[in-house]
């Protein structure tokens, strides 16, 4: 079985502060991991995927297989980063499993 | 491609009425998913199809929920009869099995049952 845990429902920071949204997973094989972002009342859209090892909008995420984690980080949060963030895992079944989501609020 | 298209965007209905939500996946994608999003439970997978065939409907909450995919470009999620606790945002998503491995989501249907 595959499982994704996002321990924080809400993360509140001030503009310019570092941000880390936590994601832990459980999967016996080699997972594909993703972060999706959902701005207010919009569709979920892909933010980044671990195989690309890219930085999008200043966000990065590193897969740590030892800790089974895929935390999302940004060194300096911006107000426009306020959104809902979902961590997702796809195993061999092609079916994405999502975490419960973390609501990020960036205060001015 | 215009992406995953869902209709309607908003639906308000009275308890007991039948509700039908519609989805057009991205052309060429052979997986289609229906999710329900609520504050309490987050994103829940209700059912998914592979090549138009329902594979796993274990997430469908009750027999009042049913889903069909008559062809590769159309799927419906039906609730009959609807209840206030069905109020949520329902998302349809699709994905292929090629290089793009992420799921692409529609705009969602915001359902309110009064």
Interface residues (C-beta under 8 A of the other chain):
Chain A: X32 X34 X36 X42 X43 X44 X45 X46 X49 X51 X86 X88 X90 X94 X95 X96 X97 X98 X99 X100 X101
Chain B: X4 X31 X33 X35 X41 X42 X43 X45 X48 X50 X56 X91 X93 X95 X97 X101 X102 X103 X104 X105 X106 X107 X108
